[in-house]
């Protein structure tokens, strides 16, 4: 081996780890291949897993939420879904939705009864709740970027800044948890509930925050110079960012894996299946699965 070739291999080792260099992945199951399990949608988003491992996701332009089960079946969970975007299950088994039609946060019961949890902030219309995460106490963090929608009858913001909000576990208090973003989008918390990750997609950055007991965020740190649409986290603390395919970073912010997806945009990702070791990916008009060595967390 020439010295220049040795240096090239060495650089790959430090960038991705020895397993990736020799053809093995830290996170993807050996021999696993990306599988398209659904297509023909307009734009898929917001995957969320229930305790049984079923994954719910949105087809926002068609105003519906769909359900994928590990046996491969695909059904419509609800039509007229408030133009739902990001989804997440709360600690009681209700499906929470960033209902973009009227800039609200919804709670959808297993019997499909809808409750509007958040309608505004201090009397002003939210910009457009986009993605969310629920802490162990039942408090809800959500991002509120402004994306002008064709179905809106307004074109201007009522709240100038695009913030991250926190809704208290009793649902009574909504406060700004973090500000000073260009456009916050993807959001997820660590397994122990002590760290919150927020992607500033238009600034091409992802940050980490320490979470206080009352939902207060502190210790803002740059995690990586990459933004993200949606995101998820695995049991090893690896963070999965989306956009062009799926890029995986370890808990120190080092890139350890890249999963190419043959679509113009990869919007969001979560773990599904009974053991939560199936990566479920929403990408434009399709959804995909990939078998993993790691699994998701709640």
Secondary structure, DSSP 8 states (H G I E B T S, - for coil): --HHHHHHHHHHHHHH-HHHHTT--SSB-TT---EEEE---S-EEEEEE-TTS-EEEEEGGGTEEEEE-TTS-EEEEEES-SSEEEEEE-TTS-EEEEETTTTEEEEE-TT--EEEEE--BTTB--S----EEE-TTS-EEEE------TT-S--S-SSSS--EEEE-TTS--EEEEE---SSEEEEEE-TTS-EEEEEEGGGTEEEEEEE-TTS-EEEEEEEES---SSEEEBTT--EEEESSSEEEE-TTS-EEEEE--SSS---EEEEESTTS-EEEEEETTEEEEEEBSS-B--
